[in-house]
Amino acid sequence: MKKRELIELFEEWRDDGDNERIVEAVLALPDSALDDDILGWLVEAYIDTGEYKKAIAVLESQRERLDDDYKWHFRMGLALFRVSEDEECEDDEGLRRNILERAKVALARGMNMNPPESALETADQYMERIEDELDELRDDDDTDEDNEDAELYEEEEIDAVEEHIKEYFGDFPTVFHEIVSPDIHCDICIVPPSEERNYYTLLTMGMGAHIMDIPKELSAEEYGRAELLICLPPDWKVGENSEEWFWPISLLKNLARLPINCETWLGWGHSVDNQHPFADTTELAGSLLVYPENVDDGAETCVLPNGDTVNFFEIIPLYREEMNFKIDNDTKSLLEKMRDVSHIVDINRPNTLEGYRSQKRPPVDSVSDHSRKIFEKKLPLDPINGCNHIAIFMRWCIEHDLIAPEFYRDCPEVVEGVKSGKQTDIREFILSFFGGDLEIYQLNFLGAGFAHDYYNWDRDDAPHFYPSDVDDYAEHYFGTEKYNSEEFQDEAYMFVPFDEEYYQGMSKYIERAFLEFYPGFADYQHRCSVNTFEVASSAFGFEGSVPRHFEQIGQEYRLAAKAAGADRSPLLMVIDGGGAVTDREEFADILEDALNPFLETIAIVNIPSRDLMKWAEEHFDRVSPEILRGDSRVAELQRSTAEAFGSVPAVLTFDGDSSSLFMPLKDGQYVRFAGGGVITEDGE
């Protein structure tokens, strides 16, 4: 029988309501006769006979071939809608909601393909029914208590954001509504592919209700609010619940809440490490935020009725090597490497920096090394458990003033929270701010020395080894038999509950190791300081001493000033790799660092006071002296240094390649001289 004759029979049977005969006839045909037209009749017959799941199975087999056919999308939407009415869904509202959302996506996609008016009207009717049922599900949810504290846009603000999305990104007939919203109400708007933009655009709507904790020098009205978006290829199964397809929605929601959970902010060029690939189907494992691509000017900002700006940023997924390159360099350098990469997600795109290795010193420890075990061994743990012991070590260092001065400046709220006992869990902070790595630069000189000694993976003779202490605690906690059981798969340390008891227990191990480390380190540090000072004093022609007890630096400086006499003037010498200082903000950091008791080297030196400018020009003649005018920050630091040292000290800072001498003047000004660094003993 010819195909045309067979279809005429199908039409006759359908008019008679005899859809079972259509099913029987199609299933009896050889595979060679089953083209998409015949399969379309089978799908409709399955729908008419209530075999909705079978209809969906057939439709899935056609997805790649018919993704641009409105009929396919309408059939999928109708079949999904009918499945949502099954008894199975009646007992599982979450499942029913998910299926209804998928039905919306399918119908919306078909409605954007210019179908005939009659088909469009039918689809619109089903869309209304789906919306009504979703509204009913939302009304039935007892989530008022969970949502009552959520930060929300005002009605006129949400209207402005909606209109902005429609104007610049497209209409969004489908919205994945959030049910439980403990902090913000973050819905996901789904803009389907179109002729102009043949890809899905998924956007958050609600993130911008929260004003982020931005740096003080930036305007909260201009930079404090944001919404995020990600672009997916047209064959992406938006609405599918499996990790393979759902991870972009999870990513949007997680990043939307990161500024709240970590008391930070997101802006252009920021990157966030996911710690592991987004799904088993890709090696992409990080995110870069850029301004939206392939849109009209103005899409990146939406002005709210109160004048605040909501910034829109597009997420570009990254490979780990690309993340490392960005961290080592900057966003512009990475974007130059990725200039041929589409902003539309391609889970198999080439890695633009494959084989790249970070130029920085490898981290002391990395969360990813531990979280990876959770995935590889399929352990029943949250990946954040790989951060537990690192967070304990970092918290201990914060409480004992072993962190770098930059840490105090960049994250004062974290330091204050830890020291006050209000913020005892800093795991999310370590993941977001440090990318999950514990590195030497995060600690001051004493802290770095301790971490190197206590974390030394290459020393077999080390009296104490932090990873071993972590394992030892776990063995005592669980008992030797359970510790070695198959349940833990040699990873018992990640199963220890992360609580105050764990921290206090591990603190005893860390305290023991530090008390044994410090005396020898203090002697070593003083010897190194004296050797360095002797070379520097010979080169620059000054005299002085290196204090053994850093907490007495201020007192020793005052004694030096009293004893120097009219022909000598004391200054503070700081050796911390900060020689190349060029502006007052960096100089403010030097002054602040000088008050830190654990810098690499601090010495009190006396220079000839007769014609100080001439002396400075003789020794720092590589760059003409320049005037640095103090701002409010420098003025405040001048007051604190005057209190600590008895007067505002001159500051000499240098490393092996460059040096700077800052001479204090009146009215908060300084003269800066630049030099060529420390002259070594052999004259080089």
Secondary structure, DSSP 8 states (H G I E B T S, - for coil): --HHHHHHHHHHHHHTT-HHHHHHHHHHS-GGG--HHHHHHHHHHHHHTT-HHHHHHHHHHHHHHHTT-HHHHHHHHHHHHHHTTSHHHHT-HHHHHHHHHHHHHHHHHHHTT---HHHHHHHHHHHHHHHHHHHHHHHH---HHHHTT-B---HHHHHHHHHHHHHHT---SEEE--S--SSB--EEEEE---SSS-SEEEEEESGGGS-----TTS-HHHHSEEEEEEEE-TT--TT--SHHHHHHHHHHHHHHHHHHHTT----TT-EEE-SS-SSTT----EEEEE--SSS-TTTTEEE-TTS-EEEEEEEEEE-HHHHHHHHHS-HHHHHHHTTTS-SB--TT---TTTT---SS---SEEHHHHHHHHHHTT-SS-GGGGGHHHHHHHHHHHHTT-B-HHHHHH-HHHHHHHHHTS----HHHHHHHSTTEE-GGGB-HHHHHHHHHHT-TT-TT-S--HHHHHHHHHHHHH-HHHHTSTTTTT-GGGTS--SHHHHHHHHHHHHHHHHHHHHHHHHHHHHHHHHHHHHHHHHHT-EEE--S-GGGHHHHHHHHHHHH-TTEEEEEEEESS-----SHHHHHHHHHHHT-TT-SEEEEEEEE-TTHHHHHHHH--SEEEEEEE--HHHHHHHHHHHHHHSS--EEEEE-SS-EEEEEE-STTEEEEEEE-----TT--
